[in-house]
């Protein structure tokens, strides 16, 4: 179920043409690069402005991205980070099931994350792991 959501978050099979059946496929997708259109699709699902997402999470200026065509590929590092973010957001969809609930949860300070908003932790792999751990605890009913 998460894999389907992950692909959907990146714009579906029309934009992610590779089959994703293992982590090796994710590495290959990072190496190939995801498209600007896939990134924009993901941004649409997280409830944050494109400018805030690009500059606050990916450390890319909006002008840099706007110069690219929708079909242009992002570099390996950016593609990998966007894929990891999409995986965590897909996990949030599996837990909360509705986009508005996901957006609200991502934007609300969370006691388990030192009162930081989950989305503010998307800039690092450590932060993404922490958000994913909290989602896992919610899923298992351990989180209060």
Secondary structure, 3 states (H helix, E strand, C coil): CHHHHHHHHCCCCCCCCCCCCCHHHHHHHHHHCCEHHHHHHHHHHHCCCHHHHHHHHHCCCHHHHHCCCCCCECCHHHHHHHHHHHHHHHHHHHHHCCHHHHHHHHHCEEHHHCCEEHHHHCCCHHHHHHHHHHHHHHHHCCCC
